[in-house]
Amino acid sequence: MAMNVLGLIGWIVGWWALLYVLIVFLSPGFTFLFVLPLGYCAYRFVAQLGYFFPAIRMRRILRTYPWRIVEQVPHGLTEHPDVPGKKNGWFEFANPARSEQRIPLVFPTHFRTEWWHRRMAPRAGARLKQEIETVWFAGDPRLVGLIAAPARSGSGPRRLHVLEQWMPAGNGRILTDWGVTPDDIERGRRVGVSPAPAP
């Protein structure tokens, strides 16, 4: 979150600094040289604003669910039979209530998933695939999750990304089949997920 704030401040300061140099030190003939840098600073400012909602959501997930390290998590970029619609990649995690049952979570958008996609691709080399053999996970796969790759030093998570539950919940019956309790639903609501209650 701090890096997002610093990035936002940096692009604002950069835009004003360029404008100051243009107005104070240069003649109007140099304006065309500053159009692209000023436009790029404005674009990056708007893009940086887009990072805040996911960062806030990640903090909410981490305040509600602890990190755990999971190995050999099934994943893919292809269609998953249990998840309708277009997906941007999926991971399957064990159901906390029924460990033999696996539940897929998907990347909700294509935004900032390139690093993950290169390692999840069927043609990825062994070295790339090895980087996601072990992942950090916080969340409940029946509702929402936060995935991260281990740092090279192994000391902590990096490349954090929110995963969402896209399986059709219908009238809440699937939640009952998954063993979701009222406490689980309440924890989900704390991170912004409002599943349909069971009938």
Secondary structure by P-SEA (a helix, b strand, c coil): caaaaaaaaaaaaaaaaaaaaaaccccccccccaaaaaaaaaaaaaaaaaaaaaaaaaaaaaacbbbbbbccccccccccccccccccccccccccccccbbbbbcccccccaaaaaaaacccccaaaaaaacbbbbbccccccbbbbccccccccccbbbbbbbccccccaaaaaaacccaaaaaaaaaacccccccc
